Amino acid sequence: MTTYHVQIKVMPLKDLLDPQGKAVLGGLHNLGLNGISDVRIGKHITLQIEAESELSAKTKAEEACKKLLANPVMEFYEIEMVQG
Amino acid sequence: MTTYHVQIKVMPLKDLLDPQGKAVLGGLHNLGLNGISDVRIGKHITLQIEAESELSAKTKAEEACKKLLANPVMEFYEIEMVQG
């Protein structure tokens, strides 16, 4: 069994409004930071998975995303396996 | 002026307890997903910065992190510039 480090990014779907991102964009402008646009905010999740192969670890991560971490109606996710 | 796509990861510091991560880990185990450990949850932020150079865009992103996006007492951040 090997331990795999997994990074998961869960972001609001591109077609949906992201009110949190809009609020942060307003905050950045109020702080005098210009030239910034299109702020979107999602979740970043790191976890460790013990599995027999990278493929099996990735399948487990997919399952975790589908069952708990991401809501497919509003979010998409990307899984990245990190060497370690 | 070029538009740079920036990805920012804001995570709880390694030495701090992450109660949200602990709760998610419990949820995953309850769902029957075993072999997963050390779940940590942070924010993932994407934004576009219009700047004259990649360096200037990165400086702006650093400033945004320090002033608004990350709380250095509890979080660290990583900035990644994406081609495009």
N, CA and C atoms of all chains as a GROMACS GRO file, in nm:
protein
  504
    1MET      N    1   0.084  -0.120   0.000
    1MET     CA    2   0.000   0.000   0.000
    1MET      C    3   0.088   0.125   0.000
    2THR      N    4   0.052   0.219  -0.082
    2THR     CA    5   0.126   0.344  -0.089
    2THR      C    6   0.033   0.458  -0.048
    3THR      N    7   0.092   0.564   0.008
    3THR     CA    8   0.011   0.680   0.042
    3THR      C    9   0.024   0.783  -0.069
    4TYR      N   10  -0.089   0.822  -0.125
    4TYR     CA   11  -0.089   0.923  -0.230
    4TYR      C   12  -0.143   1.054  -0.175
    5HIS      N   13  -0.078   1.163  -0.213
    5HIS     CA   14  -0.126   1.296  -0.176
    5HIS      C   15  -0.216   1.346  -0.288
    6VAL      N   16  -0.334   1.388  -0.252
    6VAL     CA   17  -0.431   1.430  -0.353
    6VAL      C   18  -0.475   1.573  -0.326
    7GLN      N   19  -0.480   1.653  -0.433
    7GLN     CA   20  -0.530   1.790  -0.422
    7GLN      C   21  -0.656   1.799  -0.504
    8ILE      N   22  -0.762   1.850  -0.444
    8ILE     CA   23  -0.889   1.862  -0.516
    8ILE      C   24  -0.934   2.007  -0.515
    9LYS      N   25  -0.975   2.052  -0.634
    9LYS     CA   26  -1.024   2.189  -0.648
    9LYS      C   27  -1.172   2.179  -0.679
   10VAL      N   28  -1.256   2.245  -0.602
   10VAL     CA   29  -1.401   2.245  -0.628
   10VAL      C   30  -1.443   2.390  -0.651
   11MET      N   31  -1.488   2.420  -0.773
   11MET     CA   32  -1.521   2.559  -0.808
   11MET      C   33  -1.666   2.570  -0.854
   12PRO      N   34  -1.727   2.689  -0.835
   12PRO     CA   35  -1.862   2.708  -0.888
   12PRO      C   36  -1.859   2.698  -1.041
   13LEU      N   37  -1.962   2.640  -1.099
   13LEU     CA   38  -1.970   2.624  -1.245
   13LEU      C   39  -1.956   2.759  -1.315
   14LYS      N   40  -1.893   2.758  -1.432
   14LYS     CA   41  -1.862   2.883  -1.501
   14LYS      C   42  -1.986   2.965  -1.535
   15ASP      N   43  -2.098   2.899  -1.561
   15ASP     CA   44  -2.218   2.972  -1.602
   15ASP      C   45  -2.292   3.033  -1.484
   16LEU      N   46  -2.255   2.996  -1.362
   16LEU     CA   47  -2.328   3.045  -1.244
   16LEU      C   48  -2.264   3.170  -1.188
   17LEU      N   49  -2.347   3.256  -1.135
   17LEU     CA   50  -2.300   3.373  -1.062
   17LEU      C   51  -2.230   3.326  -0.935
   18ASP      N   52  -2.120   3.393  -0.897
   18ASP     CA   53  -2.051   3.359  -0.774
   18ASP      C   54  -2.054   3.480  -0.682
   19PRO      N   55  -2.154   3.491  -0.594
   19PRO     CA   56  -2.168   3.612  -0.513
   19PRO      C   57  -2.049   3.639  -0.421
   20GLN      N   58  -1.987   3.530  -0.371
   20GLN     CA   59  -1.871   3.548  -0.284
   20GLN      C   60  -1.755   3.613  -0.362
   21GLY      N   61  -1.736   3.566  -0.484
   21GLY     CA   62  -1.632   3.624  -0.570
   21GLY      C   63  -1.662   3.770  -0.600
   22LYS      N   64  -1.788   3.802  -0.628
   22LYS     CA   65  -1.827   3.941  -0.656
   22LYS      C   66  -1.797   4.030  -0.536
   23ALA      N   67  -1.826   3.980  -0.416
   23ALA     CA   68  -1.802   4.059  -0.294
   23ALA      C   69  -1.652   4.083  -0.276
   24VAL      N   70  -1.572   3.980  -0.299
   24VAL     CA   71  -1.427   3.995  -0.283
   24VAL      C   72  -1.372   4.092  -0.388
   25LEU      N   73  -1.424   4.086  -0.509
   25LEU     CA   74  -1.381   4.178  -0.614
   25LEU      C   75  -1.408   4.322  -0.571
   26GLY      N   76  -1.528   4.346  -0.514
   26GLY     CA   77  -1.561   4.478  -0.464
   26GLY      C   78  -1.464   4.521  -0.355
   27GLY      N   79  -1.432   4.427  -0.264
   27GLY     CA   80  -1.338   4.456  -0.156
   27GLY      C   81  -1.201   4.493  -0.208
   28LEU      N   82  -1.155   4.420  -0.311
   28LEU     CA   83  -1.022   4.449  -0.368
   28LEU      C   84  -1.020   4.588  -0.431
   29HIS      N   85  -1.128   4.624  -0.501
   29HIS     CA   86  -1.133   4.758  -0.562
   29HIS      C   87  -1.134   4.866  -0.454
   30ASN      N   88  -1.208   4.842  -0.346
   30ASN     CA   89  -1.211   4.939  -0.236
   30ASN      C   90  -1.073   4.956  -0.172
   31LEU      N   91  -0.991   4.852  -0.178
   31LEU     CA   92  -0.855   4.861  -0.123
   31LEU      C   93  -0.759   4.928  -0.220
   32GLY      N   94  -0.810   4.966  -0.337
   32GLY     CA   95  -0.726   5.035  -0.435
   32GLY      C   96  -0.653   4.942  -0.529
   33LEU      N   97  -0.689   4.813  -0.529
   33LEU     CA   98  -0.625   4.719  -0.621
   33LEU      C   99  -0.706   4.714  -0.751
   34ASN      N  100  -0.654   4.777  -0.855
   34ASN     CA  101  -0.728   4.779  -0.981
   34ASN      C  102  -0.670   4.680  -1.081
   35GLY      N  103  -0.739   4.664  -1.192
   35GLY     CA  104  -0.690   4.573  -1.296
   35GLY      C  105  -0.725   4.428  -1.266
   36ILE      N  106  -0.800   4.405  -1.158
   36ILE     CA  107  -0.840   4.268  -1.125
   36ILE      C  108  -0.985   4.248  -1.166
   37SER      N  109  -1.014   4.132  -1.225
   37SER     CA  110  -1.154   4.104  -1.262
   37SER      C  111  -1.182   3.956  -1.248
   38ASP      N  112  -1.308   3.921  -1.260
   38ASP     CA  113  -1.350   3.782  -1.269
   38ASP      C  114  -1.299   3.696  -1.152
   39VAL      N  115  -1.328   3.740  -1.031
   39VAL     CA  116  -1.287   3.664  -0.913
   39VAL      C  117  -1.388   3.553  -0.886
   40ARG      N  118  -1.341   3.432  -0.873
   40ARG     CA  119  -1.429   3.321  -0.836
   40ARG      C  120  -1.367   3.246  -0.720
   41ILE      N  121  -1.452   3.204  -0.628
   41ILE     CA  122  -1.401   3.141  -0.507
   41ILE      C  123  -1.462   3.003  -0.488
   42GLY      N  124  -1.376   2.907  -0.469
   42GLY     CA  125  -1.422   2.771  -0.444
   42GLY      C  126  -1.347   2.710  -0.328
   43LYS      N  127  -1.346   2.577  -0.324
   43LYS     CA  128  -1.279   2.509  -0.213
   43LYS      C  129  -1.154   2.440  -0.264
   44HIS      N  130  -1.055   2.433  -0.179
   44HIS     CA  131  -0.936   2.354  -0.210
   44HIS      C  132  -0.922   2.249  -0.100
   45ILE      N  133  -0.918   2.124  -0.139
   45ILE     CA  134  -0.914   2.016  -0.041
   45ILE      C  135  -0.789   1.933  -0.063
   46THR      N  136  -0.713   1.909   0.043
   46THR     CA  137  -0.600   1.817   0.031
   46THR      C  138  -0.629   1.696   0.118
   47LEU      N  139  -0.594   1.579   0.067
   47LEU     CA  140  -0.611   1.460   0.150
   47LEU      C  141  -0.508   1.355   0.112
   48GLN      N  142  -0.494   1.256   0.198
   48GLN     CA  143  -0.402   1.147   0.172
   48GLN      C  144  -0.484   1.020   0.157
   49ILE      N  145  -0.451   0.944   0.055
   49ILE     CA  146  -0.525   0.820   0.030
   49ILE      C  147  -0.427   0.705   0.027
   50GLU      N  148  -0.457   0.602   0.104
   50GLU     CA  149  -0.374   0.483   0.102
   50GLU      C  150  -0.437   0.384   0.004
   51ALA      N  151  -0.362   0.346  -0.098
   51ALA     CA  152  -0.419   0.258  -0.199
   51ALA      C  153  -0.307   0.177  -0.264
   52GLU      N  154  -0.349   0.078  -0.342
   52GLU     CA  155  -0.249  -0.012  -0.402
   52GLU      C  156  -0.187   0.047  -0.529
   53SER      N  157  -0.262   0.136  -0.595
   53SER     CA  158  -0.208   0.196  -0.715
   53SER      C  159  -0.260   0.339  -0.727
   54GLU      N  160  -0.197   0.417  -0.812
   54GLU     CA  161  -0.241   0.555  -0.830
   54GLU      C  162  -0.382   0.557  -0.887
   55LEU      N  163  -0.411   0.463  -0.976
   55LEU     CA  164  -0.544   0.458  -1.037
   55LEU      C  165  -0.650   0.433  -0.929
   56SER      N  166  -0.621   0.340  -0.840
   56SER     CA  167  -0.720   0.307  -0.736
   56SER      C  168  -0.737   0.426  -0.641
   57ALA      N  169  -0.628   0.500  -0.612
   57ALA     CA  170  -0.638   0.619  -0.528
   57ALA      C  171  -0.724   0.725  -0.597
   58LYS      N  172  -0.703   0.739  -0.728
   58LYS     CA  173  -0.778   0.840  -0.802
   58LYS      C  174  -0.928   0.805  -0.805
   59THR      N  175  -0.958   0.676  -0.821
   59THR     CA  176  -1.098   0.633  -0.821
   59THR      C  177  -1.163   0.666  -0.687
   60LYS      N  178  -1.088   0.643  -0.578
   60LYS     CA  179  -1.141   0.675  -0.446
   60LYS      C  180  -1.167   0.825  -0.432
   61ALA      N  181  -1.075   0.906  -0.484
   61ALA     CA  182  -1.091   1.052  -0.476
   61ALA      C  183  -1.215   1.095  -0.556
   62GLU      N  184  -1.234   1.035  -0.674
   62GLU     CA  185  -1.352   1.065  -0.757
   62GLU      C  186  -1.479   1.034  -0.680
   63GLU      N  187  -1.479   0.919  -0.613
   63GLU     CA  188  -1.596   0.877  -0.537
   63GLU      C  189  -1.624   0.976  -0.424
   64ALA      N  190  -1.517   1.019  -0.355
   64ALA     CA  191  -1.534   1.115  -0.247
   64ALA      C  192  -1.594   1.246  -0.300
   65CYS      N  193  -1.548   1.290  -0.418
   65CYS     CA  194  -1.601   1.413  -0.477
   65CYS      C  195  -1.748   1.398  -0.509
   66LYS      N  196  -1.783   1.284  -0.572
   66LYS     CA  197  -1.921   1.264  -0.616
   66LYS      C  198  -2.015   1.249  -0.497
   67LYS      N  199  -1.968   1.180  -0.391
   67LYS     CA  200  -2.059   1.151  -0.279
   67LYS      C  201  -2.067   1.262  -0.178
   68LEU      N  202  -1.960   1.341  -0.164
   68LEU     CA  203  -1.960   1.437  -0.053
   68LEU      C  204  -1.902   1.574  -0.085
   69LEU      N  205  -1.790   1.578  -0.156
   69LEU     CA  206  -1.715   1.704  -0.161
   69LEU      C  207  -1.772   1.807  -0.256
   70ALA      N  208  -1.829   1.762  -0.369
   70ALA     CA  209  -1.878   1.858  -0.468
   70ALA      C  210  -2.026   1.838  -0.495
   71ASN      N  211  -2.097   1.947  -0.518
   71ASN     CA  212  -2.237   1.941  -0.556
   71ASN      C  213  -2.244   1.965  -0.708
   72PRO      N  214  -2.270   1.860  -0.786
   72PRO     CA  215  -2.260   1.872  -0.932
   72PRO      C  216  -2.359   1.971  -0.994
   73VAL      N  217  -2.464   2.007  -0.920
   73VAL     CA  218  -2.559   2.106  -0.971
   73VAL      C  219  -2.495   2.244  -0.977
   74MET      N  220  -2.404   2.270  -0.885
   74MET     CA  221  -2.346   2.405  -0.877
   74MET      C  222  -2.195   2.408  -0.893
   75GLU      N  223  -2.129   2.293  -0.887
   75GLU     CA  224  -1.983   2.295  -0.882
   75GLU      C  225  -1.922   2.191  -0.974
   76PHE      N  226  -1.799   2.218  -1.018
   76PHE     CA  227  -1.722   2.114  -1.086
   76PHE      C  228  -1.595   2.092  -1.004
   77TYR      N  229  -1.531   1.976  -1.026
   77TYR     CA  230  -1.409   1.950  -0.949
   77TYR      C  231  -1.296   1.902  -1.038
   78GLU      N  232  -1.174   1.923  -0.990
   78GLU     CA  233  -1.055   1.872  -1.059
   78GLU      C  234  -0.968   1.804  -0.956
   79ILE      N  235  -0.922   1.684  -0.990
   79ILE     CA  236  -0.839   1.608  -0.898
   79ILE      C  237  -0.696   1.605  -0.950
   80GLU      N  238  -0.602   1.631  -0.861
   80GLU     CA  239  -0.462   1.626  -0.902
   80GLU      C  240  -0.386   1.536  -0.806
   81MET      N  241  -0.319   1.437  -0.861
   81MET     CA  242  -0.241   1.348  -0.776
   81MET      C  243  -0.101   1.408  -0.764
   82VAL      N  244  -0.051   1.417  -0.640
   82VAL     CA  245   0.080   1.476  -0.618
   82VAL      C  246   0.179   1.367  -0.582
   83GLN      N  247   0.297   1.374  -0.638
   83GLN     CA  248   0.402   1.278  -0.604
   83GLN      C  249   0.431   1.284  -0.456
   84GLY      N  250   0.459   1.174  -0.393
   84GLY     CA  251   0.493   1.180  -0.250
   84GLY      C  252   0.484   1.041  -0.193
   85MET      N  253  -0.088   4.597  -2.226
   85MET     CA  254  -0.143   4.530  -2.109
   85MET      C  255  -0.188   4.389  -2.146
   86THR      N  256  -0.151   4.294  -2.065
   86THR     CA  257  -0.189   4.155  -2.090
   86THR      C  258  -0.277   4.108  -1.973
   87THR      N  259  -0.366   4.015  -2.002
   87THR     CA  260  -0.447   3.959  -1.894
   87THR      C  261  -0.386   3.828  -1.847
   88TYR      N  262  -0.357   3.820  -1.720
   88TYR     CA  263  -0.300   3.698  -1.663
   88TYR      C  264  -0.405   3.625  -1.580
   89HIS      N  265  -0.409   3.495  -1.595
   89HIS     CA  266  -0.499   3.414  -1.513
   89HIS      C  267  -0.421   3.369  -1.390
   90VAL      N  268  -0.477   3.391  -1.275
   90VAL     CA  269  -0.406   3.359  -1.152
   90VAL      C  270  -0.490   3.262  -1.069
   91GLN      N  271  -0.424   3.160  -1.014
   91GLN     CA  272  -0.492   3.066  -0.925
   91GLN      C  273  -0.427   3.080  -0.788
   92ILE      N  274  -0.508   3.099  -0.688
   92ILE     CA  275  -0.455   3.114  -0.552
   92ILE      C  276  -0.516   3.008  -0.461
   93LYS      N  277  -0.428   2.946  -0.384
   93LYS     CA  278  -0.471   2.843  -0.289
   93LYS      C  279  -0.448   2.899  -0.151
   94VAL      N  280  -0.550   2.901  -0.067
   94VAL     CA  281  -0.536   2.949   0.071
   94VAL      C  282  -0.573   2.834   0.164
   95MET      N  283  -0.476   2.786   0.242
   95MET     CA  284  -0.501   2.668   0.326
   95MET      C  285  -0.471   2.699   0.472
   96PRO      N  286  -0.540   2.627   0.564
   96PRO     CA  287  -0.505   2.645   0.705
   96PRO      C  288  -0.362   2.600   0.730
   97LEU      N  289  -0.292   2.672   0.817
   97LEU     CA  290  -0.152   2.638   0.849
   97LEU      C  291  -0.141   2.493   0.897
   98LYS      N  292  -0.029   2.429   0.862
   98LYS     CA  293  -0.012   2.286   0.891
   98LYS      C  294  -0.022   2.253   1.039
   99ASP      N  295   0.022   2.346   1.126
   99ASP     CA  296   0.022   2.317   1.269
   99ASP      C  297  -0.114   2.334   1.334
  100LEU      N  298  -0.208   2.394   1.261
  100LEU     CA  299  -0.338   2.420   1.322
  100LEU      C  300  -0.434   2.307   1.293
  101LEU      N  301  -0.524   2.285   1.388
  101LEU     CA  302  -0.634   2.191   1.369
  101LEU      C  303  -0.728   2.247   1.263
  102ASP      N  304  -0.781   2.160   1.178
  102ASP     CA  305  -0.877   2.205   1.077
  102ASP      C  306  -1.010   2.132   1.101
  103PRO      N  307  -1.099   2.193   1.180
  103PRO     CA  308  -1.223   2.122   1.219
  103PRO      C  309  -1.310   2.085   1.099
  104GLN      N  310  -1.311   2.170   0.995
  104GLN     CA  311  -1.391   2.139   0.876
  104GLN      C  312  -1.337   2.013   0.808
  105GLY      N  313  -1.206   2.003   0.801
  105GLY     CA  314  -1.143   1.884   0.743
  105GLY      C  315  -1.174   1.760   0.824
  106LYS      N  316  -1.169   1.774   0.958
  106LYS     CA  317  -1.199   1.661   1.047
  106LYS      C  318  -1.343   1.613   1.025
  107ALA      N  319  -1.436   1.708   1.009
  107ALA     CA  320  -1.576   1.672   0.989
  107ALA      C  321  -1.594   1.599   0.856
  108VAL      N  322  -1.527   1.647   0.753
  108VAL     CA  323  -1.538   1.584   0.622
  108VAL      C  324  -1.479   1.443   0.626
  109LEU      N  325  -1.366   1.428   0.697
  109LEU     CA  326  -1.305   1.296   0.710
  109LEU      C  327  -1.403   1.199   0.775
  110GLY      N  328  -1.471   1.246   0.881
  110GLY     CA  329  -1.573   1.162   0.944
  110GLY      C  330  -1.683   1.125   0.847
  111GLY      N  331  -1.728   1.222   0.770
  111GLY     CA  332  -1.832   1.196   0.670
  111GLY      C  333  -1.790   1.094   0.567
  112LEU      N  334  -1.666   1.103   0.522
  112LEU     CA  335  -1.616   1.007   0.423
  112LEU      C  336  -1.613   0.866   0.480
  113HIS      N  337  -1.569   0.854   0.606
  113HIS     CA  338  -1.565   0.721   0.668
  113HIS      C  339  -1.707   0.665   0.684
  114ASN      N  340  -1.802   0.754   0.722
  114ASN     CA  341  -1.941   0.708   0.736
  114ASN      C  342  -1.998   0.660   0.602
  115LEU      N  343  -1.946   0.716   0.493
  115LEU     CA  344  -1.993   0.675   0.360
  115LEU      C  345  -1.924   0.546   0.315
  116GLY      N  346  -1.835   0.494   0.398
  116GLY     CA  347  -1.768   0.369   0.364
  116GLY      C  348  -1.640   0.387   0.283
  117LEU      N  349  -1.593   0.512   0.275
  117LEU     CA  350  -1.467   0.535   0.202
  117LEU      C  351  -1.351   0.526   0.301
  118ASN      N  352  -1.277   0.418   0.296
  118ASN     CA  353  -1.168   0.402   0.390
  118ASN      C  354  -1.033   0.430   0.324
  119GLY      N  355  -0.929   0.432   0.405
  119GLY     CA  356  -0.795   0.456   0.352
  119GLY      C  357  -0.767   0.604   0.329
  120ILE      N  358  -0.861   0.690   0.367
  120ILE     CA  359  -0.840   0.834   0.350
  120ILE      C  360  -0.803   0.894   0.485
  121SER      N  361  -0.706   0.985   0.485
  121SER     CA  362  -0.669   1.050   0.610
  121SER      C  363  -0.625   1.193   0.583
  122ASP      N  364  -0.608   1.269   0.691
  122ASP     CA  365  -0.547   1.402   0.684
  122ASP      C  366  -0.617   1.494   0.582
  123VAL      N  367  -0.748   1.508   0.601
  123VAL     CA  368  -0.823   1.597   0.512
  123VAL      C  369  -0.811   1.740   0.561
  124ARG      N  370  -0.773   1.830   0.473
  124ARG     CA  371  -0.767   1.972   0.509
  124ARG      C  372  -0.841   2.052   0.402
  125ILE      N  373  -0.914   2.151   0.447
  125ILE     CA  374  -0.997   2.226   0.354
  125ILE      C  375  -0.964   2.374   0.359
  126GLY      N  376  -0.940   2.429   0.243
  126GLY     CA  377  -0.912   2.572   0.234
  126GLY      C  378  -0.990   2.633   0.119
  127LYS      N  379  -0.943   2.748   0.073
  127LYS     CA  380  -1.011   2.817  -0.036
  127LYS      C  381  -0.929   2.810  -0.163
  128HIS      N  382  -0.999   2.805  -0.275
  128HIS     CA  383  -0.932   2.816  -0.404
  128HIS      C  384  -0.990   2.937  -0.474
  129ILE      N  385  -0.906   3.030  -0.514
  129ILE     CA  386  -0.954   3.154  -0.573
  129ILE      C  387  -0.893   3.169  -0.712
  130THR      N  388  -0.974   3.195  -0.812
  130THR     CA  389  -0.920   3.226  -0.944
  130THR      C  390  -0.955   3.370  -0.976
  131LEU      N  391  -0.861   3.439  -1.039
  131LEU     CA  392  -0.891   3.576  -1.081
  131LEU      C  393  -0.809   3.612  -1.204
  132GLN      N  394  -0.849   3.720  -1.267
  132GLN     CA  395  -0.775   3.768  -1.383
  132GLN      C  396  -0.717   3.903  -1.348
  133ILE      N  397  -0.590   3.921  -1.383
  133ILE     CA  398  -0.523   4.047  -1.352
  133ILE      C  399  -0.469   4.106  -1.481
  134GLU      N  400  -0.502   4.231  -1.504
  134GLU     CA  401  -0.448   4.300  -1.621
  134GLU      C  402  -0.323   4.375  -1.576
  135ALA      N  403  -0.210   4.344  -1.637
  135ALA     CA  404  -0.086   4.407  -1.595
  135ALA      C  405   0.012   4.410  -1.711
  136GLU      N  406   0.122   4.482  -1.692
  136GLU     CA  407   0.218   4.499  -1.801
  136GLU      C  408   0.314   4.382  -1.810
  137SER      N  409   0.334   4.312  -1.699
  137SER     CA  410   0.425   4.198  -1.702
  137SER      C  411   0.376   4.094  -1.604
  138GLU      N  412   0.428   3.972  -1.619
  138GLU     CA  413   0.388   3.867  -1.528
  138GLU      C  414   0.430   3.902  -1.385
  139LEU      N  415   0.548   3.964  -1.374
  139LEU     CA  416   0.597   4.001  -1.240
  139LEU      C  417   0.503   4.100  -1.173
  140SER      N  418   0.459   4.197  -1.250
  140SER     CA  419   0.370   4.298  -1.192
  140SER      C  420   0.235   4.236  -1.155
  141ALA      N  421   0.187   4.141  -1.235
  141ALA     CA  422   0.062   4.072  -1.203
  141ALA      C  423   0.078   3.992  -1.075
  142LYS      N  424   0.193   3.927  -1.062
  142LYS     CA  425   0.216   3.845  -0.943
  142LYS      C  426   0.225   3.931  -0.817
  143THR      N  427   0.289   4.048  -0.830
  143THR     CA  428   0.298   4.141  -0.717
  143THR      C  429   0.159   4.183  -0.672
  144LYS      N  430   0.073   4.211  -0.772
  144LYS     CA  431  -0.064   4.250  -0.740
  144LYS      C  432  -0.138   4.136  -0.668
  145ALA      N  433  -0.117   4.014  -0.713
  145ALA     CA  434  -0.182   3.899  -0.651
  145ALA      C  435  -0.134   3.883  -0.506
  146GLU      N  436  -0.003   3.901  -0.485
  146GLU     CA  437   0.054   3.894  -0.349
  146GLU      C  438  -0.013   3.996  -0.259
  147GLU      N  439  -0.028   4.117  -0.313
  147GLU     CA  440  -0.088   4.226  -0.235
  147GLU      C  441  -0.233   4.191  -0.199
  148ALA      N  442  -0.306   4.136  -0.296
  148ALA     CA  443  -0.446   4.097  -0.271
  148ALA      C  444  -0.452   3.992  -0.160
  149CYS      N  445  -0.359   3.895  -0.163
  149CYS     CA  446  -0.356   3.791  -0.060
  149CYS      C  447  -0.330   3.851   0.076
  150LYS      N  448  -0.228   3.939   0.082
  150LYS     CA  449  -0.190   3.996   0.212
  150LYS      C  450  -0.298   4.085   0.269
  151LYS      N  451  -0.365   4.163   0.180
  151LYS     CA  452  -0.460   4.262   0.230
  151LYS      C  453  -0.599   4.205   0.254
  152LEU      N  454  -0.636   4.100   0.180
  152LEU     CA  455  -0.775   4.057   0.191
  152LEU      C  456  -0.797   3.906   0.191
  153LEU      N  457  -0.724   3.833   0.105
  153LEU     CA  458  -0.766   3.695   0.079
  153LEU      C  459  -0.723   3.596   0.187
  154ALA      N  460  -0.605   3.619   0.245
  154ALA     CA  461  -0.556   3.522   0.343
  154ALA      C  462  -0.532   3.589   0.478
  155ASN      N  463  -0.558   3.517   0.584
  155ASN     CA  464  -0.529   3.563   0.719
  155ASN      C  465  -0.401   3.494   0.766
  156PRO      N  466  -0.289   3.567   0.770
  156PRO     CA  467  -0.159   3.503   0.797
  156PRO      C  468  -0.149   3.436   0.933
  157VAL      N  469  -0.237   3.472   1.026
  157VAL     CA  470  -0.234   3.408   1.159
  157VAL      C  471  -0.279   3.262   1.148
  158MET      N  472  -0.368   3.235   1.054
  158MET     CA  473  -0.425   3.100   1.044
  158MET      C  474  -0.403   3.032   0.910
  159GLU      N  475  -0.360   3.107   0.810
  159GLU     CA  476  -0.356   3.049   0.675
  159GLU      C  477  -0.226   3.083   0.602
  160PHE      N  478  -0.190   2.997   0.508
  160PHE     CA  479  -0.082   3.032   0.415
  160PHE      C  480  -0.141   3.028   0.274
  161TYR      N  481  -0.072   3.094   0.182
  161TYR     CA  482  -0.125   3.095   0.045
  161TYR      C  483  -0.018   3.061  -0.056
  162GLU      N  484  -0.062   3.012  -0.171
  162GLU     CA  485   0.028   2.986  -0.283
  162GLU      C  486  -0.034   3.045  -0.408
  163ILE      N  487   0.047   3.117  -0.483
  163ILE     CA  488  -0.002   3.181  -0.605
  163ILE      C  489   0.056   3.110  -0.725
  164GLU      N  490  -0.030   3.080  -0.822
  164GLU     CA  491   0.017   3.015  -0.944
  164GLU      C  492  -0.031   3.096  -1.063
  165MET      N  493   0.062   3.135  -1.148
  165MET     CA  494   0.025   3.209  -1.268
  165MET      C  495  -0.003   3.107  -1.377
  166VAL      N  496  -0.115   3.122  -1.446
  166VAL     CA  497  -0.150   3.026  -1.551
  166VAL      C  498  -0.134   3.093  -1.687
  167GLN      N  499  -0.077   3.020  -1.779
  167GLN     CA  500  -0.062   3.072  -1.916
  167GLN      C  501  -0.199   3.105  -1.973
  168GLY      N  502  -0.208   3.210  -2.051
  168GLY     CA  503  -0.336   3.237  -2.115
  168GLY      C  504  -0.359   3.387  -2.126
   0.00000   0.00000   0.00000
